[in-house]
Amino acid sequence: MNTTPSLQMPKTWREEHKLFPHQVGFTCPPFDYDAAPSDFLRIAPPSVGVHGWMLHVPDYKHELDQRKKNFGMMEDFVHCMSRNGVDVCAQVGSNWVHASGLGVEGINNHCNELSDKYGTRFHMAGYAMVEALREMNVEKVALNAAYHWPHWWQGTVSFLKEAGFDVLWAGNFHDQGFFNSQDDINDCRWVFDGSLANQSFDFVAEQAPNADAYLINGMCNFRTGPDNLPQRPLQITKALETRLGKPVIGHDTALYWRIFKTLGLTPTSSQGALLDRLHA
């Protein structure tokens, strides 16, 4: 008779075994040190814990076809997190939804299928933006495409249009006249001078004064924090909304809003029009 104890971990977690009552898993593109877990945790109640998983694709060059080819890694991520008692899985990176080629409804179905299969909710930043805009009854938008390559932000525009939104204007920092070339933008490695936040949004607002909301692509960083610490749109949303008089929504804030909504929680501080809706 074999009396060796089983070393296999349980496939499901009882509540008393969870390290935190509310557990969130984040993933991000390969070779990107991502601030989303830290940013989210800073505005979350103490009952929330986060865990990050960086995707690994050898020789990754941030090409859209590489994202489509490795789209199946989303399932690996959700499966792994579900085995660790995670309540919500969140995918950082706005381009994955349009790079997939699945379309708006295809992405919605994909998220729902993975959520049902593994018993934990799965949200993608690109689709969270669509859900957030629908929640706020927004119809007309303008996109600050920030550092994104033209074929990146053009894919985002197509995705938004397919979802039913009227994109009045879109363009990156080069289109706005703040950089001479895309190479100069890339050289900043997605961290920009703090003054560019106001300047770029002022430019976008001038191009589309009739927009219901102003959006910012991806996970841009501006040196707007103490001692020039890089900050995401999350940290500067309220100041931008006061400046522009319109809602400002980034893919980071949209993703955090969707996570909080799923958990049934609210941020511990005011973070702008979208996240403040959770307090209603």
Secondary structure, DSSP 8 states (H G I E B T S, - for coil): ----------SS--GGG-SSSEEEEEEE-TT----HHHHHHHTS-TTEEEEEEE---TT----HHHHHHTTTHHHHHHHHHHTTT-SEEEE--TTHHHHT--HHHHHHHHHHHHHHHHTSEEEEHHHHHHHHHHHTT--EEEEEEET--HHHHHHHHHHHHHTT-EEEEEEETTTTTSSS-HHHHHHTTTEEETHHHHHHHHHHHHH-TT-SEEEE-TT-EEE-SGGG-EE-HHHHHHHHHHHHSS-EEEHHHHHHHHHHHHHT---SS---HHHHGGG-
